[in-house]
Amino acid sequence: MKRVRTILTHTYPYPHEHSRHIMTAVIIACLFFISSDNMHTLIHKLDNNIKWWSMYVCLIGFFYFFSSPFLGRTIQPSYSNFNRWYVAWICFASLYHLPSFQSMGVDMRMNLSLFLTIYFSSVLFIIAFHIVFIGLWYIGLVARMAGTRPGIWTIFQNCTVISIACCVFYSHCGNRAVHKSKSFGRNSDPNLLAFLENEKGTTWISNFLRMNELKDQICSSWFAPVGSASDYPLLSKWVIYGELVCSGSCAGPSDEISPLYSLWATFVGLYIANFVVERSTGWALTHPSTVLEEEKLKRQMKPDFLDMVPWTSADLFKTAFDLMVSVTLFVGRFDMRMMQAAMKRTTDETRNDDLLYDYWNEREDLWFDFVADTGDGGNSSYTVARLLAQPSIQTVIGGSMHTLPRGDLLLIGGDLAYPNPSSFTYEKRFFCPYEYALQPPPWYRAEHIALDKPEVPDGVSNMKDYDGPQCFIIPGNHDWFDGLHTFMRYICHKSWLGGWFLPQKKSYFALQLPQGWWIFGLDLALHGDIDVYQFKFFAELCRNKIGENDSVIVMTHEPNWLLDWYWKETTGKNVSHLIQDYLNGRCKLRLAGDLHHFMRHSAIKSDNPTSVQHLLVNGCGGAFLHPTHVFKNFEQFSGTTYECKAAYPSYDDSSGIALGNILKFRKKNWQFDIIGGFIYFILVFSMFPQCNLGHILNEETWSGRLGRFSSYHTLYDWYRSMESEHFPDPTGLRARMEQWTLGLYPACIKYLMSAFDVPEVMAVTRINICKNGMMSLSRSVLMMYYTSVFIYFWIFSTPVVSLIFGSYLYICINWFHIHFDEAFSSLRIANYKSFTRFHIKKDGDLEIFTLAVDKVPKEWKLDPKWEGDERRPHDQLSHHRKNPSKWRSASSPDPVRSVRVVDHFTIARTRTSDPNTTT
């Protein structure tokens, strides 16, 4: 049943077009034709050309060279490699001394030209077939069970096979495939034949020599001409016939179809038939792959991760447009948070089970994780998700090995998918990596909509009894670009993010944790602040539920303590009012993402009251890297002085990474050439010199010598001098083209004739504009002129534009500390990823670890340990597995082994404790 279920899915691994089997058949046919044609020459001239025996030595050597690993087991290992190289040297030396190919009766020049002709024709024809087939599949006229397109290398390989087969046929059968009039050996040496044949002609050599007659029969019967062009009027213009068919032997012109064409058409037809049958009719249903083939395909499987978002490309304009629409429509006009507040079930905020989750508070301790800014590159997002999914992580802290269990709770701080929220970006950039890291339960369906959350698994009576990991998420600014529509659909109305359970119903929430710890998850939307309904909910919690000795962690998407300092502004006034006046010193930690780095600042001891003890930003969940050295001078927030306790990457590393804007900007952002070149074209074109008819052209020059002008553009003068020096024009073609360009021929003809000469088109058309005015040019001529100017300046400008722009970003980020977002988003750095793991201990203290991976793998392979867990009971939840992640790094080290702790400190629960207690 497993094999049948695998076959019926659209991802069934179909075999490719069997080109290796066809290649074997072609090689056997080549050996047959070559041996039958050249055996007579080989034996007849054996005494005149003794070098032919070196071919025999070479064949034996190659057989020994390739078979010694299997047959030569008695050879000493220390000498085996030396013996192989020695035999290979003998073979190449023998091959060097072989006679020329023409002495064997083969014209390699003819075969090479024929091979190239057939090869490129086959490639074009087969690619055109695939394009048509994909088009028919796209509009639904054909079915396509296999979900992969044919590889380009497979097409090239099949075209090579077809070309070799046609060349061998043409060389040894001739184009007309007529049986040869003279038999083999008729003009041979009679003494040699008498030696080779006995009186009955039954020696093995004589039987081998008769292969030539068998070859002639094959050529005359199997590959005979298939008819004339008159027999196939539909194909009369496409078949090969005439002089090529006759090869000079016909008395007059012939319309007989070449057997070479029929052979080529047969091979191409077999390829098309094989492809259509395999892809469309379920041929593989009766030909299941073997166990070895399945294992090989599994090893070749790779995850379908998306690359990092190219921010300096055309996608930037779409994101900017979406942001403009979102700000225009939703800021101050429609707010999803107000609708959520209007749909609440009770007026008592402290009993609102849609916003308050308190089923952890009876535990003795709790592990939980925090990550933010997840949905950018697939490799980086999966790296973090794989670490979060592991049952435990072994790492060194303070010189000793520690085990950090997986968090029972996962907090995600927004910006789930870039560049904008949609079904595609959420599924591919967010859900896909996390489902690979920790698979959803077997009964999960992607299209399912949760109507009454939480939808606990079977056998679980309430959330207190569920022992699997859970996830709570707040939206970021990118999640609000569509008015929170996608976030509500995929987070608040789904029950699973991979193997993490989603009980969340609204975009903000409060979590009551063990030992008097609380988490406030705030939704700042695009305002950078909470709305009044959200403020009311959390304010009433502070009054009625949170004890005097309780501790609160406030989680927001934006770290306004850093951004307000950087932009010299004040945001989040409602959040500050909530923390300072309602929590009143009970806020021990503020968590945020948005900035894609890790930084922790702790309050310095002072006599003044401190509203927040620690400020932690960690947005390294998968998005591109942000610099840290730009924020190294931050010290003050809400009247409290802070000092930086940890930064990842370090200030020096962050400054050094910015150098990539000079060295790698164009390589990373090749699409920027289109934007930069177009902008440069507009700037240059607007600065073209004005016309001066008295200086550019006089009547004597115009009437006396067409095409000879007294003053061209300086650039054109240089171009004409180089052109006349290195590309002379003895026939006067260039002068005649100038005459055509000046108006002796219609505009369309003159520009078609001179389009390749871009500087001349620019200069001559410019003079025409200055002579007769812009209105004298037709629309097509004017379009050609603008196109010529654009191509000319775009080609010369784009490398310079990329270098200048990259250098500008480097100077701005390292010297003036501006454009930090643009400078690092252009580099699309997937490395330096991290997340923060928390442990509420039994004594009430909160221990915090920030784990980081310096280098993100780019290649992944199927984890064999995960496959072993897959064979266990089908209803087992993935968080019970020892190896829950499907892919592991194809290159060492794997993130599970290379992860390290970059920051570790402890926060005491009681309010009177030292706020800077660290280890």
Steps between C-alpha positions, in 0.01 A plus 500: 500500500787735567633447148155555347454815707838626387421430135168682507645822642611776264855483635560147375862484376464415131804362321662730250507443126724189510780673312762278664341188355480661158862609531601139564311387189660776292848403620438134408375604156806723453733214584316275258512743207858610565632147544323370190629784282858514626586136576614444145728804507630402839602150391597576140747771599622338817850459367516860371374674811610312809377789717147364480600236752527777757119527492484144628743589781293807583176302523663244732642782709166674538335171592763446768476860616126493561462138613788481745291631793266201448724225358842584634441433865841332531680820403668670790319822596819701502560426132146496360472875437849509349413214264186672381676826422783313328255312276313822429827663392569209262151531351532870435846450352363231268207720402741781416687275254189365324458588134272786400126452488499549125722195463212306652261630237327751725478873428467659842434849360191382318378307804562797729300741285220245461503432874470870587218552251296206626582576862382861502196412289408227749545731799278768349235251393481320836498824699216625279314175568542542877376858482190390309442209740529723807259746338246225437542378856460853634167554324383152605494317167745232612558337837838504660545260787869567551555825681847577362606644168767326291852609582684695235794263529272207420394676181862569405592138569220363281586741219861381518385140464283585199781694331757223550263239360431708188869570443593132531228406253609766251868400525454126456179461302502804276213738452306285250572171679542307174658155522863510390570338165823338600532252775745516778848380422451462122805717428692376800824310500418136402788363708363675807148371434631148448671521834190634677247261342508127483345312213161492663518859619406420854781654701399761758694770317320433175167510681598829657598642161154419364362757743565758230241332278257492792559871552421571134178306530401699809576828325303405188196352673463655844611849404378513143341819364142533619356666190497830319377843591201453268385213721478737801379837371443632853868453583639587159654825623655354810667177390856465379518408133661608174875524459568396859317174446675425177843596629597581142400161359165597346469589134258779585331656800326256732217543746573176679480535877835447670520200732707725723193714553278199559746368760509836676121528493472146640724577796323828575164328470610231746611768745168685476295180525699384803460837672127525434432144613698535821364842591139472389366146511634361827754264343677479834195344664601167349876566527573589864856594576718256686606542859848608393357764267275631777793525738706681239218747433462565869868583528464742210194673649538861608261740673321757285619805692472851356799733474539816701272783388674726242419834659683716243292375208159549348348329804589811696248705302223250566577499871506880507165509321349252747631709788351816351162332459513357853586833659236679295219251567565359845680764706226708659221350283472130572673315779465123538577533870179694553302227326662238723402699807143533372473122455606407855272266691500670842528849640719384790854535365648282772282204391547537125625158389550633147787717626616348832663156519581380852537121483880508563486678836478180705825355367817513704723613216475572129725525196400732216662657191487833322573568134400777258521602132479149363376501141783598267743242364406134530848388606526748786139453618534121500831520687332679790187283481714183507669618821166592658360155414779294655399317821809651661817688409842414639723806540795621703436769762778619727727214401250221573243321287135590558178351363227749406162327443263611226261774605144402589401839368621683190457877473539660154541877484351579160600551136416144414554532123670749270459720307121511549236268647328262259406135483813428297747675731345361818496144369842501330704730722347428841296180524721291270826527704319439829308201365829349379651560845207354698230326299130566569284211622385238247142627497603858420366652179639826365161625383332441838353805677473482879152619601518445875853522640674333667445179303690268733619161366300186566553360847574843651217637715636851555809708434652425840534134395668574164874433523607622155656835406268796444548823309379859545571769241467876480485673159771731368482793264536274194210288622282811504557594134170333406311617807587181695282287269761228434612492864145445625442224246823305557564563871171571674297250295745211473596254770853396401826662401683182409508305826433808718139528618330838441232577764519874427178678394595870478801701390590591862491294819612456859664183634513410870811288561633319811653671800322831446635572152282657229540575130320787327490454122417844353383579148646835389354483146641772271455771765792385714265496798208308653140616456272600788312168510825310529618745764181444700545122501858508627434783746221302668728197520759711680239618747311178569714194413870579523638488855733753656795258490423364154730568207394589144672458162365745240536376144463741206609483141697826483778586749394860537781563751754464220295640212385807694862575590612448140224705334489755785127464556258362758258216421297248699357746749220262602752221556718727713194611698405137563850403617576801713163568662328161512779246525692741718836324516369148441623494137829314526568450129393641165528273196490611135603412150484712183876570512670188365777470755536424870568768761439509876514811715470493879417789729785649701447521875370836614282657766229579247223242443539279195191415296673225296809313616613333175447580133552210259460504121548182299376506140735231368228247423567475127502845342803682360753633753491851647809681637568542869775765490246764394335478846810477715451851645153431638483574875175669607137388494208629707733677740709190572865446404587168338819327394545240227568157647505298177483555124491248218674538264761707681556864411823421313345214305199714414719780366707256296193338345399837356802483268301253291306794352810589300612148415173310457222750435465430128537124543231491768270751328537452125136601453593844626677555166160542337388764747836676523555498124156645432548779756844576359354513148244760608768712668737482203232560240376809681852647484553456124640819341257736325502529122720766334431481127765751407766296674379154416402527137538746213318503170812432292580185690138386490454550124849408384587186694224286639594331820813715561444732783712778628446431869394177666474428866845457658427142589394430143818659361706262713285209391540586129879529531525158668258353246694626197831383648402149603198430275570645154218539249649455151161445336346820630218320679522728801461811289199356322345415837541863604316605186219260580492634856475860379175436319560344161309189611196450722555530871425140581757372248779735601470411867487130429819535298686709759357377829821314582696826483361659816733805526435587135125473546523736798723756331329508161149509645605778735616706205174429320308623805709818513463551125129435449354490849353222712174502304678392182565152642245227484391316814701189409815703434459689826453174691813356339693811598395480863571127504850554358582764760364280778697190390820697452501671838347205685779261395772744598333628814368200690835370632590850612157562652518181710850584620409859587181400678673224697781735600244759605327248726832394654598860579157578642480195726856511636572874513163668549297206641209560264316276252560197723194324357593558136869422547443157653185395317697531176752242626228241576712335769353172619764435767505610866168349611387464859210454740454542877409218738351570844473284811271586791666310779333354806630784719332753270814636333503539123811366326553624145720347228551645152619231258653590164626340179771692315466325165176382341521190274411544134451133415282245679450127478248254638579404858518116522418515871177682420415225252539246779254692716255513205459122515358520851122507575313720258304688766807605699537878539826642370608659829540148643764412244865507582583637154205720398660698213492363146814667359851524631794696369669347195824671599651500846447625753128459557335786695415260783872444553626854426249691716655698786389727783577870440323635810394354835355684799244459777216724619381459857127488557473720809488875451768569760764289323795643314367580152837424346547149637693327221727205446 
